[in-house]
Amino acid sequence: MKRSLNILMLIIILITIFTTALAAEQIELDIDKAVEIAMVNNLNLESTRLDVAIKKRAADLAWNRFIPAVQMSTTMMRWNTEQSGNFLQEEPSSALGFGIYDRVIAGSYNLPRWGLSGGMDISLTLNYALFKEIEGTKIDYKSGIISYDSAVRQLERDVRKNFYNILVFEENLGLMEQNIKAALDRFNQAEMNYKNGLIPELSVLSAQVGYENMKPSFTEMKLAYATMKNRFKILLGIDLETDLLLTGNIEIDPVKLDSNKLTDLYLSRRSDIKSINNSIQSLEIKKSALQFRTMTPMLVLGLNFDPSFNLDPLEDNWFKNMEDNWSQKSGMFRMTLAMSLDSLIPGSPAQAGIKDMEDRISQTKLGLAQARTGAEMEIKTLVMQLNKSREQLQILDLNIRLAEKAYSLSMEAYNAGGRELLEVEDSERDLNNAKLEVLKEKYNYITGLLDLEFALNASLMEIKESLNE
């Protein structure tokens, strides 16, 4: 029994280890692979893709407005009272013969208590507004494509920015680990110098306090790093238990930019500008459709059948002698030309609706002008920030070299007992700040380029080629 329990526990442990190994699956990603995964798995993008599919179906089937409405019905009825019918019949005289009719016989007969009738009604309303509505459906589909393209580019930008942000944070964590190691080395060196009588005990305590104070900050940074990676996993649409290993470097290729030239070349390509232009076109089509629907005649075509069974539907065969046993009552083909006259009256709902549509078009055109101004300002601001970062990086690189030299000299002096710990910490702080400033500026430059690509709706390669022309 005990042996069986041991085997069972071993199996459970093996299953647990195997399950944990599966749950902790590691994926190695470069930036392009991350974008590719997000394009497949991101839920917001999938929702936008479905919206485009709906609009495409509506555009492809816009012709179905010309399918007539068809309604079929059948009615089984029972009269509350007995029904009867009258008839007149001529008969030849028995005396004269020779087919001469000289006598009319009148009579009545009882109708079946039960009755059966069928019906089919086909109708189609034609107006030139239908063609405008079809055109409007095509414009709506175009608007969906613009929104989807914008969502794709925005997702790609966000993935790349988050990817680089994680890389920056990883480098920051690496710097923090170096700082902790350096603080520990200083603490160990301080203890050695104290034992050799070179420094007082206070210096040892100061080195220990500096080392211990770094640990909580490092723990907070690791927590922030884990949270950042989880948010990135959600953006990619992958399981939170998956371990991500990001590969890549934060490298930049500075480009000299001209905001005026970029604005002239790419302003009209922006998604928001194209979307507003599309909205104006859609409103104009809706206005035309409203005018045609309310102020022009419409042609209504109709065809209906209403056959009724003349015998007892419960006793007699429905399909025997159909020409004699089934009769039409009021079936017909009809053509109706109709027009609304009240829509021609000034101040009528139709006229007010047209005026409202005109005002919406004017309002949207004002929004287009504002959007163009805002876009010009955005492009100019992005270019200014990128040019500033490009120049700032040159200065920061020099600062790092100077800070590294100062830190190296102070450490040599401290180890030799010629410098205080505080001086070493100051030089180390200056070096780390210089490295962090470079990292931050590189990240700002890379993300600024990504924002500029999104703002211009153009790739960096296109931008470079256009500036070189």
N, C-alpha and C positions, 0 to 999 in steps of 0.2 A: 504493500500500500504506500509506504513511504517512498519507494523507488518510483512508483507511478506519479506521485505528487511532484517529485523532483524533475521528472521528464516533462510533466505539464508546465511547471514553472519555467523550465528551459525554453520550451516552445513559445511561451508567452513573451519571454525576454527577447527571443529572436524576432518574433513578430513586431514587437515594440521598436527594436532597433531598425528593422527593415522599414517600418512605417515612418519613423523619424527621418531616416535617410531619404525616403521619397519626399516627405514634406519639406525637407531642407534642400531641395534641388537647387543647384547653383546654375545661373545663366550668365555667360560672359557676353557683354554687349559693347559694341562701339556705337558711335553716335548715329550712324546710318541705320544700323540694325534696330536701334531703339525707335527711330522714326518709323521704320517698316512695321514693327510690332504694334505701335500705337495706331497706325492706319487701319490695321485689321481688327484690333480689339477695343478701341475706344468707344464707349457707349454713346457719348454725345454725337460723335461723328456718325455712328450707325443710325441714330435717330434722324439726323439731317439727311442721310442717304435715303432713308425710307420716305421722307417728305418729298425728295426729288422724284422718287419712283412713283409716288401718287400723282404728282403734277405731270410727269411724263405720260402716265396712263391717260390722264384727262386730256392732254394735248393730242395723243395718238387717236383717241376715240372721240374727238370733238365733232366728227361727222354724225355721231349718233343723235344729234339734235333733229336730224331729218328722218329719224325712225318714227313712224306714226304711233300714236297711243292705241293699243288694241285691248278691248275688254270683252270677255265672253261670260255669258251667264245662262243659267237654266233655272226654271221655276216649276215646282210641283205645287198645285193648288187644289183646294177643296171648297166648293161653294157652300155657303151656310144654308141656302134654300135651294129647292129644286129649280133647275133652269130648263126652259123650253124654247122651242123655235117654231115659227109659222112658215107655211109654204103655200104656193098656188100652182096648180097643175092643170093643163088643158088636155082634154080627152076627145077623140073623134066620136061623132054621133053614131050610135049603133044602127040607126035607121038609114042614114045616108051612106055611111061608109066612104069609100074612095079617098080616105085620108083627110077628110074635111073635119076641122075642129070647130065645134060649136058649143062646147061645154067646159067650164072652168071649175075645178074642184079645189076648195080651200081646206087646209088641215093644219095640224100642229104635231110636234114630236118632242119628246123629252131629251134633253142634253145629258151627257154623263156628269155625275156629281163631281168627279175628279177631272182635273185638266193638267196639261203639260205644255210648256212653251220654252223656247230657247231665244237667245239673243247674242248678237255680236255687233260691237260698235267700233269703228275705225275712224280716227280723226287726226288731222295734222294741221298745225297753224304755221303759216309762212309769213316771215317779215324780214326785211333786209337787216334788221338788228341781229338776226341769227349769225350772219357772216361776221359782224363785228364781235359778237361774243366768242366765236371760234378764234378770231384773231387775238382776243384778250386771253384766251386759254394758252395760246402759244407764248404770249408775253409772260404769263404767270410761270410757265415752265422755264423760260429763260431766267426769270428772277430766282427760281429755285436753284438753277445751275450756278448762278453768281454766288448765292449764299453758301452752297456746298463747296465751291472752290475757295471761298474765303475761310470756311471752317477748316478745310484741309490745310491751308497755308498757316492758319493760326495755330492749329494743333502741332504742325511741324516746328513752328517757331517756339512754342511753349516747351515741347520736348527738348529741343536743342538748348534753350535757356536753362531748363532744369538740369540737363545733363552737365553743362558747364558749371552750374552752380554747385552741384555735388562734387565735381572735380576740384573746384576752388576750396570747398569745405574740407575735402580730404587733404589737400595740401596744407590747409590751416591746422588740421589735426596733426599732420606730420611736424609742422613747426612747433606746435604745442608739446609734442612728445620730445622733440629735440631740446626745448626749453626745460622740460622736467628732468631730462637726462643731464643737461648742463648744470641745473640747480643741485642735483644729487652729487655730481662730480665736485661742485664747489663745496658742498657740505662735507664730503669725504676729505677734500683737501684742507678745509678749515679744521677738521678734527686732527688731521696729521700735523698741521702747523701749530695747533694749540698744544699738542703733546710735545712738540719740539720747542715750545716756549716762544714761538714767533708772534702769536696773536693772543689777545685775551679771550676768555670764555664767552664774552658777549658777542664776539664775531661769530663764534660757532653757533650760538643760539639764533643769531640773525640769519645765518645760512640755512639752518634747519627750518625756521619759520617760513622763509621764502620758498623752500622746497615743499613743505606741507600745504602752503596756501594755494599752490598750483593744482593740487589733486581735485578739489571740488569743481574748479572751473573746467578741468578736463572731463570730468564726469558729465557736467552739464552739456559740454560740446558734443560728447558721444550720444547723449539722449537727443539733442537737436538733430544730429546727423541721422540717427535711426528714423526719426519722424520725417525728415526730408526725403529719405529713400522710400518710405511707405507712401508718401504722397506721389512720388514719382511712379511707383508701381500702379497706383490707382489711375494715373494719367495714361500709363501704358496698357491698362486693362489686364494685368496679370495678378496671380495670387499673392497675397501679402506674405505668405510663408516662404516664397521663393527668395533665394539669396542672390542679389545682383552684384556682379563684378564689372565695374565700368572700366573700359580701357580707352585711353586717349590722352592727349596733352592739350594744355591751354596755350596754343600758339596763335600768333596774329600775323597778318600780312597787311601792314598799313597802306591805306589808299588815300590819295589826295582827292577830295570831293568838292564839287561845285554845285551848290544848292539851286542856283538859278537854272543851270542847264538841266539838272535832274527834274526840276519842276516842269519845265517846258516839255521834256521828253515823256515823262511818266505820269503826270497828274491825271490824265484822262483814263489811265489804266487801273487806277485805284478801285477797289471793290465798292467802297461806299459811294464814289462818284457814279460808277456804272449802275449801282442799285437805284440811286435817286433818279438818274436818267430813265431807267426802266420803269420806275414808278410813275414818272410824268407821262410816258408813253401809254402806260396802262390806264391812267386816269383819262387821258384824251380819248382812248378807245371806248371806255365805259361811258363817257359823255356822249359820244356819237351813237352808241348803242341805245342809250336812254332817249335821245332825240328821235331816232328811227322808230323805236318801240311805241312812243307816245304821240308822235306827230306825223306818222305816215300810215296808210291803210295796211291792214293785215288780211291775208287770204286764209280762210278756214275751209279745209276739205274734209268731208265726212262721208262715211258709208256705213249703213247699219242694216242688219237682218233681224227679223223677229218671227220666225216660224212658230206656229201653234199646232198641236196635235188635235185633230177633230174628233177622235174617238175616245174611248175610255182607256187611259194609260195603264190601268191596273188589269184590264181584261184583254185588250187587243194588242196585236203585234205592232211595235213602233216602226219597224222597217219594212212592212208589207204595204205595197201600193203607196209609196211615199209621196208621189206627185198628187194623189187624190186625198191622202189622209193628213198631209201637212199643208198649211196655207199661210201666206204672208198677210200681215195686217197693215203695217205702215212702213215697211222697209224702203229705203231710198238712198240715192246718192245726192249729196248736197254740196254746193259751193257758196260760201258766204264771204262777202267783202265787207269789212267793218273798219271803222276808224273812230277813235275817241275825239270828240269835239271839245270837251271841257279842257283838254290839254292845250288848246290854242288860246285859252283865256289868260291874259296877264295875271300873275299872282296865283295861278292854279298850282296844285302840288307838283305837277310835271314841270312847269316853268321854274318853280322854286328849286326843284331838284337839279335842274340844269344849271341854274345860277350857283347853287352850292358846289356843284362839280367844278365850275369855272374858278370859283374862289379857292378850292382845294388845289387846283392845278397851279394857280398863282402862288399859293402858299408853299407848295413843293418846290417851285422854281426859286423862291426866296431861300428855302432850305438848301438848295443846290449851290446858290451863291455863297451862303455861309459855310457850307461844307468845303468848297474850293478854297475859301480864305483860311479855314482851319487846317486844311491839308497843306497849303503852302507854308503856314507857320510851323506845322509839325515837321515837315521835311527840312526846313531851314534850321529848326532847333536841333534835330538829330544830327545834321551835318556839322553844326557848330560844336556839339558835344563830342562827336567823333574826331574832329580836327583838334579839339582841346586835348582829348585823351592821347592822340597820336604824338602831340608835342610833349605832353606830360610824361609819357613813358620814357622818352629820351633822358629827361631830367632824373626820373626815378632810378633808372639803371645806374646812373652815376652815383646817386645817393647810396645804393646798395654796395657798390665797390668801396666807397669811403667808409661806410658803416662796418663792413667786414674787416677792413684794415684797422679801424679804431678798436673793434672788439678783440681782434687777435693781439694787438699790442697791450691792451688792458689785461687780458688773460695771462700773458707772459709776465707782466709786471706783478699781477696778483699772486701767481704761483711762486714768484721770487720774493714775495713779501713786500713789494714796493708799492702796492695799490690796495686801497680799501675795497671791501666787498661791494659797497654801494656803488663805487665807480664801475666795477665790472657789470653789475646789474643794469646800470644806466646805459652802458655801451651795448649790452645785449638787447635791452629794450629798444634802443635806437635801430639796431640791426633788424630785429623782428618787425618793427613798425615799417621799416623800409621795404622788407619783403612782402608784408601784407598790403602795403600801398601799391606795389607792382601787381600783385595778384588781383587786387580790387580794380585797378585801372585796366588790366587785360580783360577781366570779366566785363567791365563796363564797355570796353571797345567791341568785344565780340557780340554782346547782347545788343549794343547799339546798331551794329551792322545787321543783325537779325531783324531788329525793329525797322530799319531802313528798307530792307528787302520786302518786308510785309507792307510797309507804307507805300512803296512804289509798285508793288505787285510785280517784282522783277527779281531775278537771281543776281547774286554778286557778280557772276561772270558777265551777265548782260550789262550791269552797271559799269563794270570796268571797260568793256568794249565800247560802250556809248561815250564814255569820257575820253577815250583815246582817239575817237574819230575826229 
